[in-house]
Structures are given as C-alpha cells and as structure tokens.
Amino acid sequence: MSDPIYLDYAATTPVDPRVLEAMLPYFDGDFGNPSSLHHFGRRAEAALERARRDVAEALHCLPREIIFTSCGSESDNLALRGAALAAREGRGANHLITTPLEHSAVIATARQLRDHFGFELTELPVDRDGRVSPDDVARAIRPDTALVSVIYANNEIGTISPIAEIAAACSERHVPLHTDAVQAASQLDLDVRKLGVSYMAVGAHKFYGPKGVGALFVRQGSPLLPTQTGGSHEYGLRAGTQNVPYIVGLAEALKITVAEREKHNAHFRVLRDRLIEGLLRSIPECQLTGHRTERLPNHASFVFRGVNGNDLLMHLDLAGIAASSGSACKTGDPEPSDVLLALGLPPEWALGSLRLTVGRLTTEAHVDRVLEVLPGLIEKLRVLESMPVV
C-alpha cells in the first residue's frame, strides 16, 4: 500500500514533533521521581508543576485544580465515582443524571454505580441530532442528585452539547456538572470559567500529545473521594508516581493546541464540509449523523442503509483509507451503536456507520480520494449484502 490516508483523528493523533522534543529530557537526564527530595527529584517536580501551571492557564483555572491521570477514561472514572461517593457521604445524595450518548468511560461507570453501589440513574433522552436539552436536565434534578454528566462533544457523531447552559441549570440547583471533554479538547474552547463545569476530563493523545496521560479539572471546593489510594500524589486525589515525561508532553500539546486552534479549525471545516457535501450528494440512502453545524470542526459521520460498517472499514483499509465506524473503543463490535440507536435510527441504518475525521496532516487530495472511492465501495457492499446465502 502506498501513501495510506489516515482519517481517524478522533481515535488518536500523531505526537507533534515539538511535543516529543519537550518530553525527551525527562526520560534520561531529568528522570528523577518528583516526590524525591534530592536534586533529581526537585528537577522532576519543577517540570511537573510547570506543566500543571501550563494546563491551568489553558483551562483558565488554578494549578491546584488540575489532577494528572493516566488517560481521559481514568479522568472520567475518577470524576464520576469520586464525586458520586463524596456526595453520598457528605449529603446523602444517591442519584446520578447522564445521557445515552456518553463515552463508555462515563456510561459504564454510571451504570456500575447503579448496579453495584445502589445509586439511582437517570439517562436523559436526546434529540435526533444527539443533543440533550438544558430544560430536561433541570427537570431531572432532584434534592438527592449527586452529579450530572454530559459529554462536551460526542466522539461518534461529533455533536457539541450546550454545556454552559446545562452548567447554569445545575448551578441554580446546587448540583455539580461533569463533562467529558476528551474529544472536544483538540478543537473547542476549554475555558472552565465560561463553561461553568465542576469537573472536566481531557486526554493528551486526542490533541497531538502522547497516549497514556490525561488530566481532570476539579473546581476548588468540589467534593471528590479518591478512588485510587496509596500515596499523597496529586493532592491526595490520585495515588501513584507521576509520569513526568508524558505530563510534560500533555502540557506542551495543549499549549500548542490552544495557540493554533483557530488556524487548524478553519482548515478542518473546509475539509469536513467537502466530505459531507460530497458524500451526501453522491451516495443514495446516506444520512449525516449528528448536528449539521453544531459539530466538531473536523468530524464527519454517516450511516448507510443496507451496509455493514465493519465490512466497509475493511474495504476502505484495503483501498488505503483508515477510518472508523464510530468510537475506537467500539470498532469491531457487530452490534449497532447505542449512540446511533439513541438517535432513533433503525438497526438497518445504524449498522452501516462511518466516521471520517480530518487532522492537521489531511489535505484536499485525501478528501478527494475518499469521494472517489467510497461511493463505489458502498454500491459493491450493497450488492453483496443483497445476494442470497447459499
């Protein structure tokens, strides 16, 4: 295969060379444990705290409000489980609110808290574009609601949630809001003062940083019970020696992302809209999933009636095009996506999902190649699907 085309930036991104350069000194020369008191430890600790200040500056919060974790999923887990258990302990709260469009790190955690820890769980309906109404959130809040969790931008369909409005509804009722911003961080404003959230999760590998490191914003005064114990690291909220090189990489990647966001977003929108308009025009029984305009700038997602999404991915890969059928955590599952079913799509449509996400290295020629190849693949797969099984 010559010059394969990567259109799965929502799954992961390559590490920016500038990020790698910032990380390298902390693998050898400045390799110390940041909890050690000697010279090596102090240098590592200084790098750790510089990174914390840089992340806090990007999020417009206090450095103490940043907790470093191993990934976005861990950040989500810590926020949900830690906030729920703290609210139960502190005020007897026993009710959680979320949506069926959450990443599995959130919805699986919420359902575990229901099934094994005795919490009540409300999963709010969404509209056909994948948005939850702030009014529905407000009506669902009860005196014993411990936490509301709504994703900032959905990883499968790209829809952006009205987080600031939802946060305002929660604040009026004195209930904290968590948002999974893992997919949003590469393209949307992360100013927590404007968003009004109490907890927010990010993961570095979605914005050209390394895999295996994330961060959780915890607004000062927001209760959180540590779920990983054994040390006083991260203000006692997340035990374990910090991964200094990767944390430095996360901070550098986030600084670059914030500084260059508008430039890259403008590039993404041109390519995204070219994909959307071209495929809707050229493929019959093709439907865009997610909101047409209130969606991530780099994100185009579709369903095709009468097509198996996994078969489509295989044929695209053979044609030199890397894509996804939705969440990278779900690819390979033959069942329809819960997210697509929640939009009201019937299984014969939901099984034929495709997510194309562009990135900093994507060109118009890459998009044109997809527009050239995909219609023929869809037609071929529909013929194969219609053939009787012998």
C-alpha positions in Angstrom: 0.0 0.0 0.0 1.5 3.4 -1.0 0.7 6.6 0.9 -2.2 5.4 3.1 -4.7 8.1 4.1 -5.4 8.5 7.8 -8.9 9.8 8.6 -9.3 8.6 12.1 -8.0 11.6 14.1 -10.9 11.2 16.6 -9.4 7.8 17.6 -5.9 9.2 18.1 -3.5 11.7 16.7 0.3 11.5 16.0 2.6 13.2 18.5 3.6 16.6 17.4 7.4 16.8 16.9 7.5 19.8 19.2 5.8 17.8 21.9 8.3 14.9 21.6 11.2 17.3 21.8 9.8 18.8 25.1 9.4 15.3 26.5 12.8 13.8 25.7 14.9 15.3 28.6 12.7 13.7 31.2 13.4 10.2 30.0 17.1 10.3 30.9 18.8 13.5 32.2 15.9 14.7 34.4 14.5 11.2 35.1 14.0 11.7 38.9 10.9 10.8 40.9 9.1 14.1 41.6 8.4 13.1 45.2 12.1 12.7 46.0 13.8 15.5 47.9 17.2 15.4 46.2 18.4 17.3 43.2 17.0 14.9 40.6 13.6 14.8 42.3 13.4 18.6 42.6 14.1 19.0 38.9 11.4 16.5 38.0 9.0 18.2 40.4 9.7 21.6 38.9 8.8 20.2 35.4 5.6 18.6 36.8 4.5 21.9 38.4 5.3 23.9 35.3 3.2 21.5 33.3 0.4 21.9 35.8 0.6 25.7 35.5 0.5 25.5 31.7 -2.6 23.3 31.7 -4.3 25.5 34.3 -3.6 28.5 32.0 -5.1 26.8 29.1 -8.2 26.0 31.1 -8.3 29.3 32.9 -8.3 27.8 36.4 -5.9 27.4 39.3 -3.0 25.0 39.1 -4.3 23.2 42.2 -7.5 22.4 40.3 -5.6 20.2 37.8 -5.1 16.5 38.6 -2.9 14.4 36.3 -4.1 10.9 35.4 -3.2 8.1 33.0 -5.8 9.0 30.4 -9.2 10.6 29.7 -11.0 7.4 30.7 -9.4 7.4 34.1 -10.2 11.1 34.5 -13.9 10.3 33.7 -13.9 7.4 36.2 -12.3 9.5 38.9 -14.8 12.3 38.4 -17.9 10.1 38.4 -17.1 7.7 41.0 -15.2 10.1 43.2 -17.9 12.8 43.1 -20.8 10.4 43.5 -19.3 8.7 46.6 -18.3 12.0 48.1 -21.8 13.4 47.6 -23.4 10.4 49.2 -21.0 10.6 52.1 -21.4 14.4 52.5 -25.1 15.0 51.9 -26.8 11.6 51.4 -27.1 12.2 47.6 -27.9 9.0 45.8 -29.0 10.0 42.2 -27.0 10.4 39.0 -28.0 12.0 35.7 -26.4 11.4 32.4 -27.3 10.6 28.7 -27.1 7.6 26.5 -24.6 9.4 24.3 -21.7 9.4 26.8 -18.4 7.7 26.1 -18.3 4.2 27.7 -15.9 5.5 30.4 -18.8 7.6 31.7 -21.9 5.4 30.9 -20.3 2.2 32.1 -19.2 3.9 35.3 -22.6 5.4 35.9 -24.3 2.0 35.4 -21.8 0.3 37.7 -22.6 2.9 40.4 -26.3 2.0 39.8 -25.9 -1.8 39.7 -23.2 -2.3 42.4 -23.3 0.7 44.6 -27.0 1.4 44.9 -27.2 4.7 43.1 -30.3 5.7 41.1 -29.6 6.6 37.5 -31.5 8.8 35.1 -30.4 8.6 31.4 -32.0 11.6 29.7 -33.3 11.4 26.1 -31.6 13.2 23.3 -32.9 14.7 20.1 -32.3 13.3 16.6 -29.0 15.4 16.4 -27.7 14.0 19.7 -28.3 17.0 22.0 -29.8 16.9 25.4 -32.0 19.9 26.5 -30.8 22.0 29.4 -34.5 22.2 30.4 -34.7 18.4 30.6 -31.6 18.4 32.8 -33.2 21.0 35.1 -36.4 19.0 35.4 -34.5 15.8 36.1 -32.5 17.2 39.0 -33.7 16.1 42.5 -32.8 17.2 46.0 -30.7 14.0 46.2 -28.9 14.4 42.8 -25.2 13.8 43.4 -23.9 14.6 39.9 -24.8 15.4 36.3 -22.5 14.2 33.5 -23.0 15.4 29.9 -20.4 15.0 27.2 -19.0 18.2 25.7 -18.7 16.8 22.1 -19.7 13.3 21.1 -16.9 11.1 19.8 -19.1 9.1 17.4 -21.3 11.8 15.8 -19.4 15.0 16.6 -22.4 16.9 18.1 -21.5 19.7 20.5 -23.6 19.9 23.7 -24.7 23.2 25.2 -22.5 22.7 28.2 -22.6 26.3 29.5 -26.4 26.3 29.6 -26.5 22.9 31.2 -24.0 24.0 33.8 -26.1 27.1 34.6 -29.2 24.9 35.2 -27.1 22.7 37.5 -25.6 25.6 39.4 -29.0 27.1 40.1 -29.9 23.8 41.8 -26.5 23.4 43.5 -25.6 20.2 41.7 -22.1 19.8 40.2 -21.7 19.1 36.4 -19.0 16.8 35.0 -18.2 16.9 31.3 -16.1 14.5 29.2 -14.1 16.9 27.0 -11.7 14.3 25.7 -12.9 14.6 22.1 -13.6 18.3 22.4 -10.2 19.4 23.7 -8.5 19.4 20.3 -10.9 22.0 18.8 -13.2 23.7 21.4 -12.7 26.4 24.0 -11.8 24.8 27.3 -12.2 27.9 29.5 -13.9 26.4 32.6 -15.0 29.9 33.7 -17.2 30.2 30.7 -18.3 26.5 30.7 -19.2 26.6 34.4 -18.4 22.9 35.0 -17.2 21.4 38.2 -15.2 18.5 36.7 -13.8 18.2 33.2 -11.7 15.3 31.7 -9.1 15.5 28.9 -6.7 13.0 27.3 -3.5 14.1 25.6 -3.5 11.7 22.6 -6.6 13.4 21.2 -4.6 16.7 20.7 -1.3 15.5 19.3 0.2 14.5 22.7 1.3 11.1 23.9 -1.1 8.2 24.8 -1.2 7.2 28.4 -1.7 10.6 30.1 -4.7 12.7 30.9 -5.9 15.4 33.3 -9.0 16.1 35.3 -10.1 19.6 36.3 -11.7 19.7 39.7 -13.2 23.1 40.7 -11.9 24.2 44.1 -14.5 23.2 46.7 -16.0 20.4 44.6 -16.1 17.2 46.6 -14.1 14.2 45.3 -13.3 11.0 47.1 -10.1 9.4 45.8 -10.7 6.0 44.1 -7.0 5.1 43.7 -5.2 5.2 47.1 -1.7 4.6 48.4 0.0 7.9 48.3 -0.3 11.7 48.7 0.3 12.4 45.0 -1.9 14.9 43.1 -3.1 16.5 46.3 -4.2 13.1 47.7 -6.7 12.5 44.9 -4.8 10.1 42.6 -2.0 7.9 44.1 1.0 6.8 42.0 4.3 8.3 40.9 3.5 10.9 38.2 4.6 10.2 34.6 6.7 13.3 34.2 7.7 13.0 30.5 4.1 12.3 29.4 2.7 15.1 31.6 5.2 17.5 30.1 4.0 16.3 26.7 0.4 16.8 27.6 1.0 20.4 28.7 3.1 21.2 25.6 0.5 19.7 23.3 -2.3 21.6 25.0 -0.3 24.9 24.7 0.2 24.4 21.0 -3.5 23.4 20.5 -4.8 26.5 22.2 -2.4 28.8 20.3 -3.1 27.3 16.9 -6.7 26.2 17.4 -8.4 28.8 15.1 -6.0 28.2 12.3 -6.4 24.5 12.4 -10.2 24.6 12.8 -10.6 26.8 9.7 -8.6 24.1 7.8 -10.7 21.3 9.3 -14.1 22.9 8.5 -13.2 23.2 4.8 -12.3 19.5 4.6 -15.2 18.4 6.8 -17.8 20.2 4.7 -16.2 19.0 1.5 -16.6 15.4 2.8 -20.2 15.9 4.0 -21.5 17.6 0.9 -19.7 15.3 -1.5 -20.9 12.1 0.1 -24.5 13.2 0.7 -24.6 14.2 -3.0 -23.1 11.1 -4.5 -24.4 8.2 -2.3 -28.1 7.2 -2.2 -29.6 6.3 1.2 -26.8 8.1 3.0 -27.5 10.2 6.1 -25.3 12.5 8.2 -25.4 11.7 11.9 -25.1 14.4 14.5 -25.9 18.1 14.2 -25.1 19.7 10.8 -23.4 22.9 12.2 -23.1 22.4 16.0 -20.5 19.7 15.5 -16.7 19.4 15.8 -14.9 21.2 13.0 -13.0 18.0 12.0 -15.8 15.5 12.3 -18.0 13.9 9.5 -20.1 10.9 10.4 -22.7 9.0 8.3 -24.9 5.9 8.2 -25.6 4.0 5.0 -28.7 1.8 4.7 -28.0 -1.8 3.9 -24.3 -1.8 4.6 -22.3 -3.5 7.3 -20.0 -0.8 8.8 -17.2 -3.3 9.7 -17.1 -4.7 6.1 -16.9 -1.1 4.9 -13.9 -0.3 7.1 -12.1 -3.4 5.9 -12.7 -2.4 2.2 -11.6 1.1 2.9 -8.4 -0.2 4.6 -7.7 -2.3 1.6 -8.1 0.9 -0.5 -5.5 2.6 1.7 -8.0 4.7 3.8 -8.1 4.4 7.6 -11.4 5.3 9.1 -13.7 4.2 11.9 -17.3 3.0 12.4 -17.7 5.2 15.5 -15.8 5.1 18.8 -12.4 3.5 18.6 -13.4 1.7 21.8 -16.3 0.0 19.9 -14.9 -0.8 16.5 -15.2 -4.5 15.7 -18.5 -4.9 17.6 -21.1 -6.3 15.2 -24.0 -4.8 17.2 -25.4 -1.3 16.3 -24.0 1.6 18.3 -26.0 2.5 21.3 -25.4 6.2 20.4 -27.0 5.7 17.0 -29.9 3.8 18.3 -30.5 6.6 20.9 -30.9 9.0 17.9 -33.8 6.9 16.8 -32.1 5.2 13.8 -33.3 1.7 13.0 -30.8 -1.1 13.1 -30.6 -1.5 9.3 -29.2 2.1 9.2 -27.3 2.1 12.5 -25.2 -1.0 11.4 -23.8 1.0 8.5 -22.0 3.7 10.3 -18.8 5.5 9.2 -16.8 8.2 11.0 -14.3 10.3 9.0 -12.2 12.7 11.0 -9.6 15.0 9.5 -6.5 16.4 11.1 -3.5 18.7 10.7 -1.9 16.5 8.1 -5.1 16.0 6.0 -5.2 17.5 2.5 -7.8 18.2 -0.1 -6.3 15.4 -2.2 -7.0 13.0 0.7 -10.6 14.1 0.8 -11.0 13.8 -2.9 -9.6 10.3 -2.8 -12.4 9.3 -0.3 -15.0 11.0 -2.5 -13.7 9.0 -5.5 -13.5 5.6 -3.7 -16.4 5.5 -1.2 -19.4 5.6 -3.5 -18.2 2.5 -5.4 -17.5 0.6 -2.3 -21.0 1.3 -0.9 -22.6 0.1 -4.1 -20.4 -3.0 -4.1 -21.2 -3.9 -0.5 -25.0 -3.4 -1.0 -24.9 -5.8 -3.9 -23.0 -8.3 -1.8 -25.5 -7.9 1.1 -28.4 -8.5 -1.2 -27.1 -11.8 -2.5 -28.7 -14.9 -1.1 -26.7 -17.1 1.2 -26.0 -20.4 -0.4 
